[in-house]
Amino acid sequence: MRKIVIILVVFSICTVSLRAFDLSGSLHVDSFAGKPMVGFSFLAEEDIIPRLAVRAQTDYLTANEYDVQILGIAKLGPVFLGGGFALEITNNLQPGAGLLLGWQMTKHFALETATILSFTTEDLGKLHDIRGKLDVFYDTENVNADFSYKIKMGIATTDFINTLAFQVEAFEQGVPVGLTVGAGSDFFIDEQGFDLTVDVLGGLNVYGGKYGTYFATARVGIFTLRVAQPIHYEVIMGARFSL
């Protein structure tokens, strides 16, 4: 755990040094490990030259698991392509590569897909697992919606996770407060067998214009096939800025 904390702190210091155009960060508290755990997520993206940006991000998953990426992103009109270094942090550190593809299909619809390939530390020629994500965004003057599908397929492990979720942020122009609602489900296979879970989420957003947007979200499980397993929760608090 000490090694993980040191890596994340060093990574955060490096990303803070970026003169970021887009910046966001959040604090997470969840119970997926059977007891309350604390983590954080961070993203900084800057256009370094026309049509080329650098993105550095740390994504907190659950129970002290993280995905870390440093990507170069080429912006080719409505399409953008990215690739770079990735690090998967679970019980061990697994190096890997991150890939990104996005497309602004219309004024309101956008699509983004991302993949992380991680390799075993004992043999970098062998895959540890594959993580993929597909997001469809729908944005209007009063609604921002995100429909997502995630998959994690373990190569060196038995883990297999499918996640389907949607989240809608509703607000009124000129009103500094908005609401977030959503739901999601996970179907996964691990060493204990398989399970299906369902959760709902709700949150509050405060819009400060050039001073950023501040948000708080709570996600609570409402169903699981494993009767003996307690219902989990996650609380997220954070802020995002465009500088």
N, C-alpha and C positions, 0 to 999 in steps of 0.2 A: 504493500500500500504506500509506503514512503516513497518508493521509486516512481509510482504513478503520480503522486502529488507533485514531486519535483519536476517531472516531465511536463505536466499541465501548467505549472507556474512559469517555467521557462518559455513554453509555447505562448502563453498569454502575454508575457513581456515582449516577445518578438512581434506579436501581432499589434500590440498597443503602439509600437514604434511606427506602424504604418499610418500615413496621413489618409485615413479611410474616408471614402465617400459614403458608404453604408456601414453602419456599426450597430450591433445589437448584442445583448447579453442577458442571461436569465439565471436565476437560482432555482434549483429543483429540490423538493423534499418528497420522497416516496417510501412505500412500504413493501416493495416487490421482493426484497431480500428477507422478509419475515420480521423486520424491525425498521424503524425510520432511518433512512440514509439521505445524505445531502450531496448534491452535485451541481455542476454549472455547465452552461453552454455559452459559446462566444462565436461571433462572426464579424470579420472585417473585410471589406472589399473596396479596392481603389482602382480607378482607371489610370494606369501608369503612362500610356500613350494612347492616341486614338485607336479604337477597336481592340485594345488589349488591356485586360484587367488582371489583378491578382486577388485571389480570395484565400483567406486563412480562417479555418473554423474548427471548433471543438463541439461536437454534438454529444450531449449526455443521453444515454439510452435508458437503462434502468440498473439498479443494484450495482453501482460503481463500475458500469461499463460505458466506454466512450469510443467514438469514432473521431479521429483527428485527420484533417486534410489541409494541404497547401496546394492550391490549383492555379494554373495559368488559364485564362479564359479569353478566347478569341471571339469577338462580337462581329458577326458577318450579317449585317442588316437584321432581319427578324430572327435569324438563327444564331445561336452561340454554342461553341464547343469548348470543353475544358478537360484538362488532365493534369496529373501531378502525383505527389507523394501522399500516402495515407498510412495511418497507424491505428490498429485495432487494439484497444486496451480492455482486457477482461481479467481473468486470473493471471494471464501472461501478456506480454507485448508481442503483437504480430505485425510485422511490417507489410506494406502492400502498396497498391496503386489505386487512385481514384479517377473515374471518368465521368464526364458530364455532357449532356446534350439538352438544349432548350430551343423552343420555337414559339415566337409570338404570333399565333395563327391569325388572330383578328385583334381589333381594338380591345375587346373584352376577354378573349380566351387566350390562354398560354399553356404550354405543356413543357414539363421538365422531367427528365429521367436521369438517374445517377446510379453508378455501380461502384462498389469497393471490392477489390480482390485482395485478400490477405494470404500471406504465405507462412508456413511453419518456420519457427526460428531455428529448428534443428536442420532443416533442409529447405533452403529458399526456392528450390525447384518444385516444391510440392505445395499445392493450395491448402489453406487452412479452412476457409469458408468464402462464400460469395454473398454479398448483400446488394440488393437492388431496390430502387424506389421509383415510382411513377407518380407524378403530381399533375393534376389538371386544375388550373386556376381560372376563376371567373370573377372579374372585377368590374364594378360599376360605380356610380357616384355615391351610392349608399350601401353597397354590399361588397365584401371581399370573401370569396368562397374558395376552399381548397379541398379537392377530392383526391385521396392518395391510396396507393397500394404499395406495400412493402413485402419483401421476401428475404429471408435469410436461410441459406442452405449450407449446412455444415458438411465439409469434406472430411476433415480429421475428427469430427464429432458426430453425434447422432441428432444434433439440433436441426429442426426444420420449422420455420415460423412464417406464417402468412398473416398479414395485418391489413385490414380494410378500414378506412376512416374518412370522415368528412368533418369540416369545421367551417362555420360561417361567422363572419364579423359584420355586424350591422351598425350603422351610424347615420347621423343626419348632418349635412353640411352646416357648419357654424355652431354645432352643439359639441362641447368638449368631452362628452362621455358617450361611449358605445358599448355594445354587448357582444359577447362571443358565446355560441352554443355549438354543440357537436356530439358525435357518438363514434364508436369504433368497436371492432371485434378482432380477436386474435385466435387463430387455430394453430397449435404448435405441437410438435413431437419432441420429447427429450428423454432423459434416462428414466423418468417416472411414467412414461407412456404418452398419451395424447390428452389434450384439453382444448376446450373452447371457452373463451371469455368474452364478455360484452361490457362496455363501459360507456358512460356519458360524461360530458364536460360542460362547464359553464364558466364565464369569466366577465371581467369588467376592464374596459380600456379608457384611458384618459389621454386626450390629444392636446399636446402643448405647442403645436406649430413647429417653429424652428428650434424649440427646446425639447423636442422629442415626443415619443409616444410611450406611455407607461401602462403595463398590463399585469393582471393577476388572473390565473386560471386554475380551476380545481377539476381533476378527473377522478371519478369514483367508479369502481367495478360494481356491476349490479347482477352479474350472473357468471357462474363457473361450473363446469362439469365435475370438478373435483370437490366433493362435498366437504372433505376435511380441510380444504384450503381456505384461509381467510380471505375476505374481500379486500382488494388492494385500493390504494389511493395515491394520487400525486398532486402536489401543489407547485405551481410555477409562478414566479414573480420576476419581472424584468423590464427592460426598456429598449427601444430602438431609435436610431437617429439617422438622418441624412445630412451630411456635413458638406 
